[in-house]
């Protein structure tokens, strides 16, 4: 049963919310540095993180102070490579709100073309309760 304190604020949280995240490709976020390949281009894990950051940005004013979201599903395609020095922009659009589950359409583009696309799901959690439960994993 859904905890009432986790129910999203219906007046703020609705499909259509959008968020953006921007990053510059550097050696630190390249496939070489992140271990996802051996060429100096924007790494797929970096693109995934940027897409998640855009989804978080979309929710910046829509959650109560005690709430946050955690990523639970990411289904993306990395469509084109981006070299060091270029800028990558990720955008997220909230498509559906199903209780605590939020589904986003995510896209990423560099200065020339779309480089990635897919869907991302996040779940609303009570920040303190989530961390308390997580920290019980320590021995």
MDAnalysis code that builds the backbone (N, CA, C; Angstrom):
import MDAnalysis as mda
import numpy as np

u = mda.Universe.empty(417, n_residues=139, atom_resindex=np.repeat(np.arange(139), 3), trajectory=True)
u.add_TopologyAttr("name", ["N", "CA", "C"] * 139)
u.add_TopologyAttr("resid", np.arange(1, 140))
u.add_TopologyAttr("resname", ["UNK", "UNK", "UNK", "UNK", "UNK", "UNK", "UNK", "UNK", "UNK", "UNK", "UNK", "UNK", "UNK", "UNK", "UNK", "UNK", "UNK", "UNK", "UNK", "UNK", "UNK", "UNK", "UNK", "UNK", "UNK", "UNK", "UNK", "UNK", "UNK", "UNK", "UNK", "UNK", "UNK", "UNK", "UNK", "UNK", "UNK", "UNK", "UNK", "UNK", "UNK", "UNK", "UNK", "UNK", "UNK", "UNK", "UNK", "UNK", "UNK", "UNK", "UNK", "UNK", "UNK", "UNK", "UNK", "UNK", "UNK", "UNK", "UNK", "UNK", "UNK", "UNK", "UNK", "UNK", "UNK", "UNK", "UNK", "UNK", "UNK", "UNK", "UNK", "UNK", "UNK", "UNK", "UNK", "UNK", "UNK", "UNK", "UNK", "UNK", "UNK", "UNK", "UNK", "UNK", "UNK", "UNK", "UNK", "UNK", "UNK", "UNK", "UNK", "UNK", "UNK", "UNK", "UNK", "UNK", "UNK", "UNK", "UNK", "UNK", "UNK", "UNK", "UNK", "UNK", "UNK", "UNK", "UNK", "UNK", "UNK", "UNK", "UNK", "UNK", "UNK", "UNK", "UNK", "UNK", "UNK", "UNK", "UNK", "UNK", "UNK", "UNK", "UNK", "UNK", "UNK", "UNK", "UNK", "UNK", "UNK", "UNK", "UNK", "UNK", "UNK", "UNK", "UNK", "UNK", "UNK", "UNK", "UNK"])
u.atoms.positions = np.array([
    [0.838, -1.188, 0.000],
    [0.000, 0.000, 0.000],
    [0.877, 1.244, 0.000],
    [0.519, 2.215, -0.774],
    [1.320, 3.428, -0.912],
    [1.241, 4.275, 0.344],
    [2.393, 4.675, 0.830],
    [2.474, 5.554, 1.983],
    [2.014, 6.950, 1.549],
    [1.084, 7.535, 2.272],
    [0.539, 8.839, 1.886],
    [1.624, 9.912, 1.817],
    [2.670, 9.793, 2.680],
    [3.715, 10.811, 2.652],
    [4.529, 10.740, 1.363],
    [4.399, 9.645, 0.614],
    [5.129, 9.509, -0.638],
    [4.272, 9.855, -1.843],
    [3.005, 10.130, -1.617],
    [2.140, 10.481, -2.740],
    [2.635, 11.787, -3.353],
    [2.852, 11.794, -4.674],
    [3.329, 13.025, -5.299],
    [2.291, 14.133, -5.210],
    [2.769, 15.350, -5.132],
    [1.891, 16.512, -5.123],
    [1.222, 16.630, -6.494],
    [-0.063, 16.368, -6.560],
    [-0.772, 16.333, -7.838],
    [-0.747, 17.681, -8.560],
    [-0.632, 18.763, -7.798],
    [-0.650, 20.070, -8.445],
    [0.659, 20.372, -9.172],
    [1.755, 19.743, -8.769],
    [3.055, 20.034, -9.358],
    [3.563, 18.935, -10.274],
    [3.275, 17.699, -9.945],
    [3.861, 16.564, -10.656],
    [2.888, 16.056, -11.710],
    [3.185, 16.387, -12.980],
    [2.292, 15.977, -14.056],
    [3.082, 15.764, -15.335],
    [2.568, 14.917, -16.221],
    [3.238, 14.727, -17.508],
    [3.481, 16.062, -18.198],
    [4.616, 16.127, -18.878],
    [4.982, 17.332, -19.590],
    [6.119, 18.099, -18.941],
    [6.396, 17.815, -17.656],
    [7.534, 18.473, -17.022],
    [8.798, 18.128, -17.800],
    [9.688, 19.086, -17.963],
    [10.918, 18.838, -18.707],
    [12.132, 19.307, -17.914],
    [13.241, 18.648, -18.168],
    [14.492, 19.008, -17.533],
    [15.634, 18.883, -18.517],
    [16.730, 19.559, -18.198],
    [17.898, 19.604, -19.072],
    [19.155, 19.426, -18.231],
    [20.145, 18.771, -18.814],
    [21.481, 18.686, -18.224],
    [22.489, 18.812, -19.363],
    [23.561, 19.535, -19.120],
    [24.563, 19.803, -20.144],
    [25.945, 19.468, -19.601],
    [26.789, 18.917, -20.450],
    [28.158, 18.601, -20.063],
    [29.063, 18.744, -21.275],
    [30.326, 18.983, -21.001],
    [31.334, 19.031, -22.052],
    [32.106, 17.727, -22.024],
    [32.370, 17.168, -23.179],
    [33.121, 15.918, -23.257],
    [34.587, 16.217, -22.947],
    [35.117, 15.497, -21.969],
    [36.505, 15.638, -21.541],
    [37.133, 14.250, -21.465],
    [38.426, 14.180, -21.310],
    [39.035, 12.858, -21.113],
    [38.445, 12.122, -19.900],
    [37.989, 12.849, -18.880],
    [37.455, 12.227, -17.664],
    [36.120, 11.528, -17.880],
    [35.310, 11.958, -18.860],
    [34.023, 11.287, -19.110],
    [34.040, 10.544, -20.444],
    [35.230, 10.197, -20.877],
    [35.368, 9.443, -22.131],
    [35.236, 7.948, -21.872],
    [35.010, 7.212, -22.938],
    [34.909, 5.756, -22.846],
    [36.195, 5.155, -22.286],
    [37.329, 5.747, -22.631],
    [38.612, 5.252, -22.126],
    [38.651, 5.366, -20.603],
    [38.330, 6.537, -20.075],
    [38.400, 6.778, -18.631],
    [37.393, 5.947, -17.853],
    [36.201, 5.749, -18.410],
    [35.150, 5.030, -17.684],
    [35.157, 3.529, -17.950],
    [36.076, 3.083, -18.792],
    [36.209, 1.651, -19.024],
    [35.141, 1.048, -19.914],
    [34.455, 1.888, -20.681],
    [33.393, 1.357, -21.541],
    [33.825, 1.275, -22.996],
    [35.107, 1.472, -23.247],
    [35.642, 1.386, -24.601],
    [37.067, 1.881, -24.621],
    [37.661, 1.893, -25.813],
    [39.058, 2.305, -25.893],
    [39.288, 3.451, -26.866],
    [38.242, 4.261, -27.085],
    [38.374, 5.454, -27.920],
    [37.969, 6.686, -27.097],
    [38.604, 7.822, -27.362],
    [38.340, 9.034, -26.574],
    [37.096, 9.784, -27.042],
    [35.931, 9.196, -26.779],
    [34.640, 9.798, -27.113],
    [33.756, 9.750, -25.865],
    [32.646, 10.505, -25.879],
    [31.718, 10.538, -24.747],
    [31.252, 9.117, -24.434],
    [31.445, 8.710, -23.202],
    [31.123, 7.343, -22.789],
    [29.621, 7.129, -22.647],
    [29.179, 5.939, -22.985],
    [27.769, 5.594, -22.795],
    [27.346, 5.761, -21.332],
    [28.143, 5.311, -20.342],
    [27.736, 5.563, -18.950],
    [27.614, 7.049, -18.616],
    [28.448, 7.882, -19.226],
    [28.346, 9.329, -18.996],
    [27.053, 9.871, -19.602],
    [26.689, 9.368, -20.775],
    [25.442, 9.796, -21.403],
    [24.248, 9.363, -20.543],
    [24.297, 8.140, -20.022],
    [23.219, 7.654, -19.163],
    [23.078, 8.539, -17.930],
    [24.206, 8.893, -17.320],
    [24.169, 9.770, -16.150],
    [23.619, 11.148, -16.470],
    [23.961, 11.664, -17.637],
    [23.455, 12.973, -18.043],
    [21.945, 12.920, -18.274],
    [21.463, 11.829, -18.844],
    [20.018, 11.661, -19.043],
    [19.303, 11.587, -17.698],
    [19.881, 10.864, -16.735],
    [19.284, 10.808, -15.398],
    [19.273, 12.191, -14.755],
    [20.358, 12.945, -14.930],
    [20.429, 14.297, -14.369],
    [19.337, 15.187, -14.962],
    [19.036, 15.014, -16.237],
    [17.959, 15.796, -16.864],
    [16.612, 15.437, -16.247],
    [16.392, 14.157, -15.954],
    [15.142, 13.739, -15.315],
    [15.032, 14.322, -13.909],
    [16.123, 14.299, -13.173],
    [16.132, 14.903, -11.840],
    [15.824, 16.395, -11.947],
    [16.398, 17.053, -12.938],
    [16.144, 18.479, -13.147],
    [14.663, 18.749, -13.423],
    [14.012, 17.858, -14.141],
    [12.584, 18.039, -14.448],
    [11.734, 18.065, -13.179],
    [12.214, 17.433, -12.130],
    [11.449, 17.307, -10.887],
    [11.837, 18.332, -9.828],
    [12.729, 19.254, -10.171],
    [13.333, 20.167, -9.195],
    [12.312, 20.911, -8.333],
    [11.145, 21.232, -8.845],
    [10.144, 21.969, -8.067],
    [8.864, 21.173, -7.823],
    [8.884, 19.888, -8.132],
    [7.646, 19.114, -8.094],
    [7.510, 18.186, -6.897],
    [8.558, 18.030, -6.104],
    [8.507, 17.097, -4.978],
    [8.502, 17.842, -3.655],
    [7.973, 17.180, -2.632],
    [8.017, 17.738, -1.290],
    [9.458, 17.686, -0.790],
    [9.780, 18.485, 0.219],
    [11.150, 18.595, 0.724],
    [11.711, 17.268, 1.225],
    [10.869, 16.394, 1.769],
    [11.338, 15.113, 2.295],
    [11.416, 14.032, 1.218],
    [11.065, 14.365, -0.004],
    [11.058, 13.377, -1.082],
    [12.233, 13.546, -2.026],
    [12.628, 12.439, -2.626],
    [13.583, 12.433, -3.716],
    [13.161, 11.313, -4.650],
    [13.910, 11.126, -5.716],
    [13.639, 10.004, -6.603],
    [14.909, 9.205, -6.790],
    [14.725, 7.936, -7.095],
    [15.850, 7.066, -7.422],
    [15.567, 6.421, -8.763],
    [16.611, 6.291, -9.565],
    [16.478, 5.643, -10.862],
    [16.309, 4.147, -10.690],
    [15.353, 3.569, -11.412],
    [15.110, 2.129, -11.309],
    [15.160, 1.415, -12.651],
    [15.123, 2.167, -13.752],
    [15.166, 1.532, -15.069],
    [15.669, 2.545, -16.092],
    [16.526, 2.058, -16.978],
    [17.054, 2.895, -18.041],
    [17.167, 2.033, -19.288],
    [16.505, 2.451, -20.357],
    [16.524, 1.729, -21.633],
    [16.894, 2.741, -22.705],
    [18.185, 2.769, -23.059],
    [18.667, 3.794, -23.981],
    [19.494, 3.189, -25.103],
    [19.577, 3.948, -26.185],
    [20.468, 3.630, -27.291],
    [21.463, 4.762, -27.426],
    [22.742, 4.401, -27.622],
    [23.771, 5.403, -27.898],
    [23.962, 5.369, -29.408],
    [23.497, 6.408, -30.089],
    [23.360, 6.406, -31.548],
    [24.549, 6.973, -32.312],
    [25.330, 7.845, -31.682],
    [26.449, 8.473, -32.391],
    [27.514, 8.895, -31.385],
    [28.763, 8.896, -31.828],
    [29.889, 9.275, -30.978],
    [30.073, 10.784, -30.942],
    [30.581, 11.269, -29.802],
    [30.876, 12.685, -29.633],
    [32.311, 12.819, -29.138],
    [33.149, 13.582, -29.870],
    [34.555, 13.706, -29.483],
    [34.783, 14.660, -28.313],
    [35.941, 14.521, -27.695],
    [36.364, 15.421, -26.626],
    [36.297, 16.857, -27.137],
    [35.782, 17.742, -26.282],
    [35.687, 19.159, -26.604],
    [34.293, 19.623, -26.974],
    [33.430, 18.711, -27.396],
    [32.065, 19.100, -27.768],
    [31.159, 19.109, -26.535],
    [30.039, 19.774, -26.668],
    [29.033, 19.843, -25.614],
    [27.922, 18.837, -25.900],
    [27.444, 18.184, -24.840],
    [26.313, 17.268, -24.938],
    [25.193, 17.817, -24.065],
    [23.987, 17.800, -24.609],
    [22.788, 18.283, -23.901],
    [21.789, 17.131, -23.825],
    [21.362, 16.809, -22.621],
    [20.329, 15.786, -22.425],
    [19.039, 16.470, -22.011],
    [17.939, 15.965, -22.530],
    [16.617, 16.467, -22.168],
    [15.754, 15.304, -21.723],
    [14.934, 15.554, -20.717],
    [14.001, 14.543, -20.211],
    [12.610, 15.156, -20.157],
    [11.624, 14.405, -20.603],
    [10.225, 14.843, -20.539],
    [9.446, 13.772, -19.781],
    [8.757, 14.190, -18.714],
    [7.939, 13.269, -17.938],
    [6.734, 12.861, -18.772],
    [6.619, 11.562, -19.040],
    [5.536, 11.048, -19.884],
    [4.364, 10.518, -19.058],
    [4.665, 9.755, -17.997],
    [3.578, 9.188, -17.190],
    [3.926, 9.238, -15.708],
    [2.877, 9.372, -14.907],
    [2.974, 9.311, -13.455],
    [2.028, 8.201, -13.025],
    [2.585, 7.113, -12.514],
    [1.783, 5.977, -12.051],
    [2.120, 5.738, -10.589],
    [1.337, 6.379, -9.706],
    [1.658, 6.312, -8.284],
    [2.997, 6.974, -8.045],
    [3.952, 6.197, -7.505],
    [5.289, 6.720, -7.240],
    [6.228, 6.544, -8.432],
    [5.818, 5.796, -9.461],
    [6.671, 5.511, -10.624],
    [6.499, 6.583, -11.696],
    [7.625, 7.155, -12.112],
    [7.649, 8.228, -13.104],
    [8.418, 7.743, -14.326],
    [7.833, 7.901, -15.513],
    [8.499, 7.466, -16.740],
    [8.802, 8.676, -17.613],
    [10.053, 8.750, -18.032],
    [10.552, 9.858, -18.842],
    [10.968, 9.377, -20.220],
    [10.821, 10.233, -21.210],
    [11.449, 10.084, -22.523],
    [12.719, 10.902, -22.436],
    [13.850, 10.300, -22.766],
    [15.128, 10.998, -22.678],
    [15.817, 11.009, -24.033],
    [16.459, 12.133, -24.347],
    [17.254, 12.260, -25.570],
    [18.523, 13.025, -25.230],
    [19.568, 12.746, -26.000],
    [20.825, 13.488, -25.856],
    [21.305, 13.883, -27.238],
    [21.869, 15.083, -27.328],
    [22.371, 15.600, -28.600],
    [23.694, 16.306, -28.361],
    [24.545, 16.278, -29.375],
    [25.736, 17.121, -29.337],
    [25.483, 18.305, -30.252],
    [26.503, 19.057, -30.593],
    [26.318, 20.254, -31.408],
    [25.897, 19.931, -32.838],
    [25.987, 18.647, -33.238],
    [25.725, 18.259, -34.622],
    [24.457, 17.423, -34.782],
    [24.226, 16.472, -33.864],
    [23.137, 15.516, -34.063],
    [22.655, 14.905, -32.752],
    [21.541, 14.193, -32.839],
    [21.049, 13.422, -31.699],
    [21.996, 12.246, -31.517],
    [22.452, 12.032, -30.280],
    [23.401, 10.947, -30.034],
    [22.821, 9.819, -29.189],
    [21.653, 10.052, -28.586],
    [21.066, 9.019, -27.751],
    [19.593, 9.262, -27.522],
    [18.870, 8.173, -27.221],
    [17.437, 8.276, -26.951],
    [16.970, 7.050, -26.183],
    [15.874, 7.208, -25.451],
    [15.311, 6.069, -24.745],
    [14.304, 6.483, -23.697],
    [14.120, 5.606, -22.715],
    [13.208, 5.866, -21.609],
    [13.942, 5.655, -20.294],
    [13.440, 6.323, -19.277],
    [14.044, 6.244, -17.945],
    [12.921, 6.281, -16.928],
    [13.000, 5.409, -15.928],
    [12.000, 5.411, -14.859],
    [12.669, 5.733, -13.533],
    [11.969, 6.524, -12.749],
    [12.396, 6.873, -11.406],
    [11.224, 6.610, -10.463],
    [11.525, 6.372, -9.190],
    [10.501, 6.134, -8.177],
    [10.681, 7.154, -7.063],
    [9.585, 7.720, -6.610],
    [9.604, 8.676, -5.506],
    [9.783, 7.911, -4.204],
    [10.730, 8.374, -3.379],
    [10.967, 7.772, -2.067],
    [11.067, 8.868, -1.017],
    [10.841, 8.469, 0.226],
    [11.095, 9.343, 1.361],
    [12.607, 9.301, 1.596],
    [13.263, 10.428, 1.474],
    [14.731, 10.501, 1.523],
    [15.300, 9.850, 2.790],
    [14.807, 10.234, 3.961],
    [15.353, 9.738, 5.220],
    [15.120, 8.235, 5.372],
    [13.922, 7.784, 5.097],
    [13.606, 6.352, 5.210],
    [14.450, 5.527, 4.244],
    [14.621, 6.034, 3.023],
    [15.432, 5.336, 2.017],
    [16.873, 5.176, 2.509],
    [17.449, 6.253, 3.038],
    [18.834, 6.185, 3.506],
    [18.966, 5.301, 4.750],
    [17.998, 5.360, 5.653],
    [18.043, 4.495, 6.839],
    [18.052, 3.034, 6.425],
    [17.189, 2.681, 5.477],
    [17.097, 1.309, 5.013],
    [18.389, 0.906, 4.286],
    [18.921, 1.798, 3.491],
    [20.135, 1.507, 2.749],
    [21.325, 1.307, 3.676],
    [21.438, 2.135, 4.694],
    [22.582, 2.050, 5.606],
    [22.559, 0.804, 6.484],
    [21.439, 0.099, 6.545],
    [21.403, -1.155, 7.312],
    [22.236, -2.237, 6.628],
    [22.694, -2.002, 5.416],
    [23.544, -2.974, 4.731],
    [24.936, -3.047, 5.339],
    [25.348, -1.981, 6.053],
    [26.649, -2.022, 6.703],
    [26.629, -3.083, 7.799],
    [27.706, -3.857, 7.904],
    [27.755, -4.892, 8.970],
    [27.843, -4.285, 10.351],
])
